[in-house]
Amino acid sequence: MMVTAFLRTPLFTFSSAEAHAPEGVAAVVGQVVSEQGGVTLRVTRWLDGRGRELVGPSRTLFLPASKLDHVWHHEV
């Protein structure tokens, strides 16, 4: 199932060659892997606070429920 997860606050990441996400990510789009205690996603798109796509690698992230504002489930 594809979802867009809107975050309460932007993701924290280091600004270096090892950064796991682009800076300023406010929402992520991806495939749900698990929904235990939050959402684990295979992220395919990174979005900033204005909905603009950010350049970043595809990653699998666990987003705890406390980090999520809301999750939009796309049509399957």
Secondary structure as UniProt FT lines:
FT   STRAND          2..7
FT   TURN            17..18
FT   TURN            23..24
FT   STRAND          27..34
FT   STRAND          38..47
FT   TURN            49..50
FT   STRAND          53..54
FT   STRAND          59..64
FT   HELIX           65..67
FT   STRAND          68..73
//
